[in-house]
Amino acid sequence: MTQLLWLVCIVDAGSFSEAARRANTTTSAMSKAVRRLEEAHGSRLLNRSTHGLSLTPEGDRLLAVGQRLLEEVETAEAAFADVGHRGAAGRVRISVAGALFRRCIMPDLPSFLHKHRDRD
């Protein structure tokens, strides 16, 4: 999942170096992540040249998936952050893909439920 989110970051930043700076990592780590993602999907995702980056058709399709995933993560984070700032009240409903739930929400859910035992 990190590799996919880094692909979104690279495209948004327009370069590996700017994406690495934004993600507080190295250009090499970003490059390796994209290479692993390309190997996993069996196709090139980015065209690299001295003039910058461009997406291949496969990269464009995968970018759309990554952008939707990032939106889901941001929505889930906002739901939890908002509850913490105004105090939990009522029900919290989160609609998110199963894999994303298991990876991003589930690890923090027990402590959230413990802190807010009187909530649904």
Beta strands, then each sheet from edge to edge (+ up, - down):
strand 1: 46-49
strand 2: 52-55
sheet 1: 1+ 2-
end
